[in-house]
Amino acid sequence: MPIEGDLKSLNLPSILQLIAQERLTGVLKIKKRNEIIDIGIYESQITGAFYERSDKADRLENYLVMSGFIKKNLFEMIEEIHQETKRPIMNIIIEDKYLTIEEIQRIIKFKIQEVLDEVFTWQEGEFKFEQGAVIYPKSMLKIRLGIEGLVIESARRFDEWPKIIKTVPSGDLVYKKIERPELKLKLSDDQDRVISLLDGHRCVDDLVEISGLGRFHTYSCLYHLLTTGQIELAYAKPRAEQVRPKRKLSLKFLKTPIVAAIILGALIIEFIIGNRLSTKPILSFSVIKEEQKEQDYNDYQQIFYYRHNRIPSVSEVARIFEK
C-alpha cells in the first residue's frame, strides 16, 4: 500500500506510527512550498534526516563549523584533503580523528531531533514514502533511533513552543545581558552558553546558528533568561525586505517641461526686445530731419547750377528751404 498524501489529512506522528507498525525501510519525503525534509527509516528506526530550505541545505558539515565543533581553518584543510583524495568529508573527520564516532553520533541524533521538531510545526505539506530508498548510502555511520521516543520528545517541545514564541517572537531581535539582575541564578550549561554569545549585535537567528543548541533549545534558553530577568531586549534588526533602497532623483520627467520653458522664455525675450526696438527709433527724428535737409540742399545746388550756370548764393538757397 503506497503511503502518500498531505499533512492536513494525516499528521506526522500518525505517518511514522504507520511506517513503524509495518517495519518498513525507505525514505519519507515531506515538501512544503520550497522546503523539503527527508527522513531515513530502517525497520521502524530513524537513520537520518535532511532539511533543505530554498537553495540552502542544512548540511552537517556546516553545522559543525558554525557551532564551533570544528574550527574554520581546520575544516578548510579537510576540504582540501577531500578534493585531493575524493574521500567523503565525514569519513575524513572520523578516520583522521578530528572528532570521535561517539561525538558525531551524538550530534547527528541532535540534528535528527531538530528536523522532527521543525516538521511538527508544519500545518500543511505533501508527503510520500519511497520504500527501499536510502538517505545516506555512503555514510560509514549506522544511526538507529527509535521513532516513538523521538515523536514523544517532539510532541513535548511542540506543546511548549507557543509560550516560548510569545516571549521571543522573532529571530531579528537582539538581546543584551543585564549586568546586575535582581535575581541571581545558577544557569545551566546551555543557558550559560547562550548568554555568553550576547554581544549587542547578534540576533536570535545568529544565536541559533552558532550556539550548537538548535532552534528549540536556543529559544528555550532565551525564554528562561528573559522570564528570570537575566537579559533584556536591546533592539530589533531591520529585515532585508524592510530596508528600501534610496530612490535616486531622476530629472527625466523634467526634460520636456524644461525644453518648453526655455523655448517660451526665448520667445518672450525676443518679443520684448522686438517691441522695444519697434517703438524706440534708432536715431532721433531731429537727426533724420537734418540729414534729409542737407541732402535736399545739395540736390538744389546742382539743379540751380545747371539752370543758371552758376552756384546759388546762400540767401537764394535759404529762401527756397524756408518756404
PATIGU-125818 format. One record per residue (C-alpha): residue number from 1; residue in three letters; x, y, z. Coordinates in Angstrom, 1 decimal, decimal comma. Last residue first. Layout:
BEGIN
+------+------+--------+--------+--------+
| resi | resn |     px |     py |     pz |
+------+------+--------+--------+--------+
|  NUM |  ALA |      X |      Y |      Z |
...
+------+------+--------+--------+--------+
REM end
This chain:
BEGIN
+------+------+--------+--------+--------+
| resi | resn |     px |     py |     pz |
+------+------+--------+--------+--------+
|  323 |  LYS |    9,1 |  128,2 |  -48,0 |
|  322 |  GLU |   12,2 |  128,5 |  -45,8 |
|  321 |  PHE |   14,0 |  126,0 |  -47,9 |
|  320 |  ILE |   13,8 |  128,1 |  -51,1 |
|  319 |  ARG |   14,7 |  131,4 |  -49,3 |
|  318 |  ALA |   17,7 |  129,8 |  -47,8 |
|  317 |  VAL |   19,1 |  128,7 |  -51,1 |
|  316 |  GLU |   18,9 |  132,2 |  -52,6 |
|  315 |  SER |   20,4 |  133,7 |  -49,4 |
|  314 |  VAL |   23,3 |  131,3 |  -49,5 |
|  313 |  SER |   24,1 |  132,2 |  -53,1 |
|  312 |  PRO |   23,4 |  129,8 |  -55,9 |
|  311 |  ILE |   26,3 |  128,3 |  -57,9 |
|  310 |  ARG |   26,4 |  129,4 |  -61,5 |
|  309 |  ASN |   25,3 |  128,2 |  -65,0 |
|  308 |  HIS |   21,7 |  129,3 |  -64,3 |
|  307 |  ARG |   19,8 |  126,1 |  -65,0 |
|  306 |  TYR |   22,5 |  123,5 |  -64,5 |
|  305 |  TYR |   23,9 |  125,3 |  -61,4 |
|  304 |  PHE |   20,4 |  125,6 |  -59,8 |
|  303 |  ILE |   19,8 |  121,9 |  -60,2 |
|  302 |  GLN |   23,2 |  121,0 |  -58,6 |
|  301 |  GLN |   22,6 |  123,5 |  -55,7 |
|  300 |  TYR |   19,1 |  122,1 |  -55,2 |
|  299 |  ASP |   20,4 |  118,5 |  -54,8 |
|  298 |  ASN |   23,0 |  119,6 |  -52,2 |
|  297 |  TYR |   20,4 |  121,4 |  -50,2 |
|  296 |  ASP |   18,0 |  118,4 |  -50,4 |
|  295 |  GLN |   20,7 |  116,1 |  -48,9 |
|  294 |  GLU |   21,4 |  118,6 |  -46,1 |
|  293 |  LYS |   17,7 |  118,8 |  -45,3 |
|  292 |  GLN |   17,4 |  115,0 |  -45,2 |
|  291 |  GLU |   20,3 |  114,7 |  -42,8 |
|  290 |  GLU |   18,8 |  117,4 |  -40,6 |
|  289 |  LYS |   15,5 |  115,7 |  -40,5 |
|  288 |  ILE |   17,0 |  112,3 |  -39,6 |
|  287 |  VAL |   18,9 |  113,9 |  -36,7 |
|  286 |  SER |   15,7 |  115,6 |  -35,5 |
|  285 |  PHE |   13,7 |  112,4 |  -35,6 |
|  284 |  SER |   16,2 |  110,7 |  -33,2 |
|  283 |  LEU |   18,1 |  107,7 |  -34,5 |
|  282 |  ILE |   17,3 |  104,1 |  -33,6 |
|  281 |  PRO |   13,7 |  104,9 |  -33,1 |
|  280 |  LYS |   12,0 |  103,3 |  -30,0 |
|  279 |  THR |    8,7 |  101,7 |  -30,5 |
|  278 |  SER |    9,8 |   99,0 |  -32,9 |
|  277 |  LEU |   13,0 |   98,3 |  -30,9 |
|  276 |  ARG |   11,1 |   97,9 |  -27,7 |
|  275 |  ASN |    8,6 |   95,5 |  -29,3 |
|  274 |  GLY |   11,4 |   93,5 |  -30,8 |
|  273 |  ILE |   13,2 |   93,2 |  -27,4 |
|  272 |  ILE |   10,1 |   92,2 |  -25,6 |
|  271 |  PHE |    9,0 |   89,7 |  -28,3 |
|  270 |  GLU |   12,5 |   88,2 |  -28,4 |
|  269 |  ILE |   12,6 |   87,8 |  -24,6 |
|  268 |  ILE |    9,1 |   86,2 |  -24,6 |
|  267 |  LEU |   10,1 |   83,8 |  -27,4 |
|  266 |  ALA |   13,3 |   82,8 |  -25,6 |
|  265 |  GLY |   11,4 |   82,2 |  -22,4 |
|  264 |  LEU |    8,9 |   80,0 |  -24,3 |
|  263 |  ILE |   11,7 |   78,0 |  -25,8 |
|  262 |  ILE |   13,4 |   77,6 |  -22,5 |
|  261 |  ALA |   10,2 |   76,6 |  -20,7 |
|  260 |  ALA |    9,3 |   74,0 |  -23,4 |
|  259 |  VAL |   12,8 |   72,5 |  -23,0 |
|  258 |  ILE |   12,4 |   72,4 |  -19,2 |
|  257 |  PRO |    8,9 |   70,9 |  -19,4 |
|  256 |  THR |   10,1 |   68,1 |  -21,7 |
|  255 |  LYS |   13,1 |   67,1 |  -19,6 |
|  254 |  LEU |   11,5 |   67,3 |  -16,2 |
|  253 |  PHE |   10,4 |   63,6 |  -16,2 |
|  252 |  LYS |   14,0 |   62,6 |  -17,0 |
|  251 |  LEU |   15,3 |   64,5 |  -14,0 |
|  250 |  SER |   15,6 |   61,4 |  -11,8 |
|  249 |  LEU |   16,2 |   61,7 |   -8,1 |
|  248 |  LYS |   17,6 |   58,4 |   -6,9 |
|  247 |  ARG |   15,4 |   56,4 |   -4,7 |
|  246 |  LYS |   17,1 |   55,1 |   -1,5 |
|  245 |  PRO |   16,9 |   51,4 |   -1,3 |
|  244 |  ARG |   14,2 |   50,0 |    0,9 |
|  243 |  VAL |   15,2 |   48,1 |    4,0 |
|  242 |  GLN |   12,0 |   46,3 |    5,0 |
|  241 |  GLU |   12,7 |   43,3 |    2,7 |
|  240 |  ALA |   16,1 |   42,7 |    4,4 |
|  239 |  ARG |   14,6 |   42,8 |    7,9 |
|  238 |  PRO |   15,6 |   45,5 |   10,2 |
|  237 |  LYS |   17,4 |   44,2 |   13,4 |
|  236 |  ALA |   15,4 |   44,6 |   16,5 |
|  235 |  TYR |   16,7 |   46,3 |   19,6 |
|  234 |  ALA |   18,2 |   45,7 |   23,1 |
|  233 |  LEU |   15,7 |   43,3 |   24,7 |
|  232 |  GLU |   16,6 |   42,2 |   28,2 |
|  231 |  ILE |   18,7 |   39,5 |   29,9 |
|  230 |  GLN |   18,9 |   37,8 |   33,3 |
|  229 |  GLY |   15,4 |   38,8 |   34,4 |
|  228 |  THR |   14,1 |   35,3 |   35,2 |
|  227 |  THR |   11,5 |   35,4 |   32,4 |
|  226 |  LEU |   14,1 |   36,7 |   29,9 |
|  225 |  LEU |   16,8 |   34,1 |   30,7 |
|  224 |  HIS |   14,2 |   31,2 |   30,6 |
|  223 |  TYR |   12,8 |   32,3 |   27,2 |
|  222 |  LEU |   16,3 |   32,8 |   25,8 |
|  221 |  CYS |   17,2 |   29,3 |   26,9 |
|  220 |  SER |   14,1 |   27,9 |   25,3 |
|  219 |  TYR |   14,8 |   29,8 |   22,1 |
|  218 |  THR |   18,2 |   28,3 |   21,9 |
|  217 |  HIS |   16,9 |   24,8 |   22,8 |
|  216 |  PHE |   14,2 |   24,9 |   20,1 |
|  215 |  ARG |   16,4 |   26,3 |   17,3 |
|  214 |  GLY |   19,5 |   24,1 |   17,7 |
|  213 |  LEU |   21,9 |   24,0 |   20,6 |
|  212 |  GLY |   25,2 |   24,5 |   18,6 |
|  211 |  SER |   25,2 |   28,1 |   19,7 |
|  210 |  ILE |   26,4 |   29,4 |   16,3 |
|  209 |  GLU |   23,4 |   29,1 |   14,0 |
|  208 |  VAL |   20,6 |   29,6 |   16,6 |
|  207 |  LEU |   22,5 |   32,6 |   18,1 |
|  206 |  ASP |   22,6 |   34,3 |   14,7 |
|  205 |  ASP |   18,8 |   33,8 |   14,3 |
|  204 |  VAL |   18,3 |   35,3 |   17,7 |
|  203 |  CYS |   20,2 |   38,5 |   16,8 |
|  202 |  ARG |   23,9 |   39,0 |   17,4 |
|  201 |  HIS |   24,9 |   42,7 |   17,7 |
|  200 |  GLY |   25,0 |   43,5 |   21,4 |
|  199 |  ASP |   27,5 |   40,8 |   22,2 |
|  198 |  LEU |   25,2 |   38,0 |   23,5 |
|  197 |  LEU |   27,2 |   34,8 |   23,0 |
|  196 |  SER |   28,0 |   34,3 |   26,7 |
|  195 |  ILE |   24,2 |   34,4 |   27,5 |
|  194 |  VAL |   23,7 |   31,4 |   25,1 |
|  193 |  ARG |   26,5 |   29,4 |   26,5 |
|  192 |  ASP |   25,4 |   30,0 |   30,1 |
|  191 |  GLN |   21,9 |   28,9 |   29,2 |
|  190 |  ASP |   23,2 |   25,7 |   27,7 |
|  189 |  ASP |   25,4 |   24,9 |   30,7 |
|  188 |  SER |   22,6 |   25,6 |   33,1 |
|  187 |  LEU |   22,5 |   28,9 |   34,9 |
|  186 |  LYS |   22,9 |   29,4 |   38,6 |
|  185 |  LEU |   20,5 |   32,3 |   39,4 |
|  184 |  LYS |   20,9 |   35,8 |   40,5 |
|  183 |  LEU |   17,6 |   37,6 |   40,9 |
|  182 |  GLU |   17,7 |   41,4 |   40,7 |
|  181 |  PRO |   20,0 |   41,3 |   37,7 |
|  180 |  ARG |   23,2 |   43,4 |   37,9 |
|  179 |  GLU |   24,8 |   43,4 |   34,4 |
|  178 |  ILE |   21,6 |   42,6 |   32,5 |
|  177 |  LYS |   22,8 |   40,8 |   29,4 |
|  176 |  LYS |   21,7 |   42,1 |   26,0 |
|  175 |  TYR |   19,2 |   40,8 |   23,5 |
|  174 |  VAL |   18,9 |   41,4 |   19,7 |
|  173 |  LEU |   15,6 |   40,5 |   18,0 |
|  172 |  ASP |   15,5 |   39,5 |   14,3 |
|  171 |  GLY |   14,6 |   35,9 |   15,0 |
|  170 |  SER |   11,2 |   37,0 |   16,2 |
|  169 |  PRO |    8,5 |   36,4 |   18,9 |
|  168 |  VAL |   10,7 |   35,5 |   21,9 |
|  167 |  THR |    8,1 |   35,7 |   24,7 |
|  166 |  LYS |    5,2 |   34,5 |   22,5 |
|  165 |  ILE |    7,5 |   32,1 |   20,8 |
|  164 |  ILE |    8,3 |   30,4 |   24,1 |
|  163 |  LYS |    4,6 |   30,2 |   25,2 |
|  162 |  PRO |    3,6 |   28,7 |   21,9 |
|  161 |  TRP |    6,6 |   26,2 |   21,8 |
|  160 |  GLU |    6,0 |   24,3 |   25,0 |
|  159 |  ASP |    3,4 |   21,9 |   23,5 |
|  158 |  PHE |    5,6 |   21,4 |   20,4 |
|  157 |  ARG |    8,5 |   20,6 |   22,6 |
|  156 |  ARG |    6,6 |   17,8 |   24,3 |
|  155 |  ALA |    5,4 |   16,5 |   20,9 |
|  154 |  SER |    8,9 |   16,5 |   19,6 |
|  153 |  GLU |   10,1 |   14,5 |   22,6 |
|  152 |  ILE |    7,2 |   11,9 |   22,2 |
|  151 |  VAL |    8,0 |   11,6 |   18,4 |
|  150 |  LEU |   11,7 |   11,0 |   19,0 |
|  149 |  GLY |   11,0 |    8,3 |   21,6 |
|  148 |  GLU |    8,5 |    6,5 |   19,4 |
|  147 |  ILE |   10,6 |    6,5 |   16,3 |
|  146 |  GLY |   13,5 |    4,7 |   18,0 |
|  145 |  LEU |   16,9 |    5,9 |   16,8 |
|  144 |  ARG |   19,4 |    3,8 |   14,8 |
|  143 |  ILE |   22,4 |    5,6 |   13,3 |
|  142 |  LYS |   25,0 |    3,5 |   11,5 |
|  141 |  LEU |   27,9 |    5,7 |   10,5 |
|  140 |  MET |   30,0 |    4,9 |    7,5 |
|  139 |  SER |   27,8 |    7,0 |    5,2 |
|  138 |  LYS |   27,8 |    6,2 |    1,5 |
|  137 |  PRO |   24,1 |    5,4 |    1,2 |
|  136 |  TYR |   22,9 |    8,4 |    3,2 |
|  135 |  ILE |   19,0 |    8,6 |    2,8 |
|  134 |  VAL |   18,4 |    5,0 |    1,5 |
|  133 |  ALA |   15,4 |    4,1 |   -0,7 |
|  132 |  GLY |   13,6 |    0,7 |   -0,3 |
|  131 |  GLN |   10,1 |    2,2 |    0,1 |
|  130 |  GLU |    9,7 |    5,8 |   -1,0 |
|  129 |  PHE |    7,2 |    7,3 |    1,5 |
|  128 |  LYS |    5,5 |   10,4 |    0,2 |
|  127 |  PHE |    4,4 |   13,5 |    1,9 |
|  126 |  GLU |    2,7 |   16,8 |    0,9 |
|  125 |  GLY |    2,6 |   19,9 |    3,1 |
|  124 |  GLU |    0,4 |   21,7 |    5,6 |
|  123 |  GLN |    0,3 |   22,5 |    9,3 |
|  122 |  TRP |    4,0 |   22,3 |    9,7 |
|  121 |  THR |    5,1 |   22,7 |   13,4 |
|  120 |  PHE |    6,0 |   19,0 |   13,8 |
|  119 |  VAL |    8,2 |   19,3 |   10,7 |
|  118 |  GLU |   10,6 |   21,6 |   12,6 |
|  117 |  ASP |   10,8 |   19,5 |   15,7 |
|  116 |  LEU |   11,5 |   16,4 |   13,5 |
|  115 |  VAL |   14,4 |   18,3 |   12,0 |
|  114 |  GLU |   15,8 |   19,2 |   15,4 |
|  113 |  GLN |   15,5 |   15,6 |   16,6 |
|  112 |  ILE |   17,5 |   14,5 |   13,6 |
|  111 |  LYS |   20,1 |   17,2 |   14,4 |
|  110 |  PHE |   20,6 |   16,0 |   18,0 |
|  109 |  LYS |   20,9 |   12,4 |   16,9 |
|  108 |  ILE |   23,6 |   13,5 |   14,3 |
|  107 |  ILE |   25,5 |   15,5 |   17,0 |
|  106 |  ARG |   25,5 |   12,5 |   19,4 |
|  105 |  GLN |   26,6 |   10,2 |   16,6 |
|  104 |  ILE |   29,4 |   12,6 |   15,6 |
|  103 |  GLU |   30,7 |   12,7 |   19,2 |
|  102 |  GLU |   30,6 |    8,9 |   19,6 |
|  101 |  ILE |   32,4 |    8,4 |   16,3 |
|  100 |  THR |   35,2 |   10,6 |   17,6 |
|   99 |  LEU |   36,0 |   14,0 |   16,1 |
|   98 |  TYR |   39,2 |   15,2 |   14,2 |
|   97 |  LYS |   40,2 |   11,5 |   14,4 |
|   96 |  ASP |   41,6 |   11,2 |   10,9 |
|   95 |  GLU |   39,1 |    8,4 |   10,3 |
|   94 |  ILE |   36,2 |   10,3 |   11,7 |
|   93 |  ILE |   36,7 |   13,8 |   10,1 |
|   92 |  ILE |   38,0 |   12,2 |    6,9 |
|   91 |  ASN |   34,9 |    9,9 |    6,7 |
|   90 |  MET |   32,6 |   12,9 |    7,2 |
|   89 |  ILE |   34,3 |   14,7 |    4,3 |
|   88 |  PRO |   33,9 |   11,8 |    1,9 |
|   87 |  ARG |   37,2 |   10,7 |    0,4 |
|   86 |  LYS |   37,9 |   12,2 |   -3,1 |
|   85 |  THR |   41,6 |   12,1 |   -2,3 |
|   84 |  GLU |   42,7 |   15,6 |   -3,4 |
|   83 |  GLN |   39,4 |   17,5 |   -3,1 |
|   82 |  HIS |   38,6 |   15,8 |    0,2 |
|   81 |  ILE |   42,1 |   16,7 |    1,6 |
|   80 |  GLU |   41,5 |   20,3 |    0,6 |
|   79 |  GLU |   38,1 |   20,2 |    2,3 |
|   78 |  ILE |   39,7 |   18,9 |    5,5 |
|   77 |  MET |   42,2 |   21,8 |    5,4 |
|   76 |  GLU |   39,3 |   24,3 |    5,1 |
|   75 |  PHE |   37,6 |   22,5 |    8,0 |
|   74 |  LEU |   40,7 |   23,1 |   10,1 |
|   73 |  ASN |   40,7 |   26,8 |    9,2 |
|   72 |  LYS |   37,0 |   27,1 |   10,2 |
|   71 |  LYS |   37,5 |   25,3 |   13,6 |
|   70 |  ILE |   35,5 |   22,1 |   14,1 |
|   69 |  PHE |   32,9 |   21,7 |   16,9 |
|   68 |  GLY |   32,5 |   25,5 |   16,8 |
|   67 |  SER |   28,7 |   25,7 |   16,2 |
|   66 |  MET |   29,2 |   27,2 |   12,7 |
|   65 |  VAL |   31,8 |   24,7 |   11,7 |
|   64 |  LEU |   30,0 |   21,5 |   12,8 |
|   63 |  TYR |   26,7 |   22,9 |   11,5 |
|   62 |  ASN |   28,2 |   23,5 |    8,0 |
|   61 |  GLU |   29,5 |   19,9 |    7,9 |
|   60 |  LEU |   26,0 |   18,6 |    9,0 |
|   59 |  ARG |   24,3 |   20,2 |    6,0 |
|   58 |  ASP |   21,1 |   22,2 |    6,4 |
|   57 |  ALA |   20,7 |   22,8 |    2,6 |
|   56 |  LYS |   20,1 |   26,3 |    1,4 |
|   55 |  ASP |   18,6 |   26,7 |   -2,2 |
|   54 |  SER |   15,0 |   27,0 |   -0,9 |
|   53 |  ARG |   15,1 |   25,4 |    2,6 |
|   52 |  GLU |   16,5 |   21,9 |    2,7 |
|   51 |  TYR |   16,3 |   19,6 |    5,8 |
|   50 |  PHE |   17,9 |   16,1 |    5,9 |
|   49 |  ALA |   17,2 |   13,4 |    8,5 |
|   48 |  GLY |   19,0 |   10,2 |    9,4 |
|   47 |  THR |   18,6 |    6,5 |   10,5 |
|   46 |  ILE |   15,2 |    6,5 |   12,1 |
|   45 |  GLN |   14,0 |    3,2 |   13,4 |
|   44 |  SER |   10,8 |    1,3 |   12,5 |
|   43 |  GLU |   12,6 |   -1,2 |   10,2 |
|   42 |  TYR |   15,1 |    1,3 |    8,7 |
|   41 |  ILE |   13,9 |    4,9 |    8,2 |
|   40 |  GLY |   15,5 |    7,9 |    6,6 |
|   39 |  ILE |   13,7 |   11,2 |    7,0 |
|   38 |  ASP |   13,8 |   13,7 |    4,1 |
|   37 |  ILE |   12,5 |   17,3 |    4,6 |
|   36 |  ILE |   11,9 |   19,8 |    1,7 |
|   35 |  GLU |   11,1 |   23,5 |    1,9 |
|   34 |  ASN |   10,2 |   25,5 |   -1,3 |
|   33 |  ARG |    6,4 |   25,0 |   -1,0 |
|   32 |  LYS |    6,0 |   22,4 |    1,8 |
|   31 |  LYS |    7,5 |   19,0 |    0,9 |
|   30 |  ILE |    7,8 |   15,8 |    3,0 |
|   29 |  LYS |    9,8 |   12,8 |    1,9 |
|   28 |  LEU |    9,9 |    9,7 |    4,0 |
|   27 |  VAL |   12,8 |    7,5 |    3,0 |
|   26 |  GLY |   12,9 |    3,7 |    3,0 |
|   25 |  THR |   12,5 |    0,6 |    5,2 |
|   24 |  LEU |    9,2 |   -0,6 |    6,6 |
|   23 |  ARG |    8,5 |   -2,2 |    9,9 |
|   22 |  GLU |    4,7 |   -2,2 |    9,1 |
|   21 |  GLN |    4,0 |   -0,9 |   12,6 |
|   20 |  ALA |    6,9 |    1,6 |   12,3 |
|   19 |  ILE |    5,6 |    3,0 |    9,0 |
|   18 |  LEU |    2,1 |    3,5 |   10,4 |
|   17 |  GLN |    3,5 |    5,2 |   13,5 |
|   16 |  LEU |    5,6 |    7,5 |   11,4 |
|   15 |  ILE |    2,6 |    8,7 |    9,4 |
|   14 |  SER |    0,4 |    9,1 |   12,5 |
|   13 |  PRO |    3,1 |   11,1 |   14,3 |
|   12 |  LEU |    3,5 |   13,3 |   11,1 |
|   11 |  ASN |   -0,2 |   14,3 |   10,7 |
|   10 |  LEU |   -2,7 |   12,7 |    8,2 |
|    9 |  SER |   -5,4 |   14,7 |    6,4 |
|    8 |  LYS |   -3,9 |   18,2 |    6,6 |
|    7 |  LEU |   -0,4 |   16,7 |    6,3 |
|    6 |  ASP |   -0,9 |   15,6 |    2,7 |
|    5 |  GLY |   -0,9 |   12,3 |    0,9 |
|    4 |  GLU |    1,4 |    9,3 |    0,5 |
|    3 |  ILE |    2,0 |    5,8 |    1,8 |
|    2 |  PRO |    1,6 |    3,3 |   -1,0 |
|    1 |  MET |    0,0 |    0,0 |    0,0 |
+------+------+--------+--------+--------+
REM end
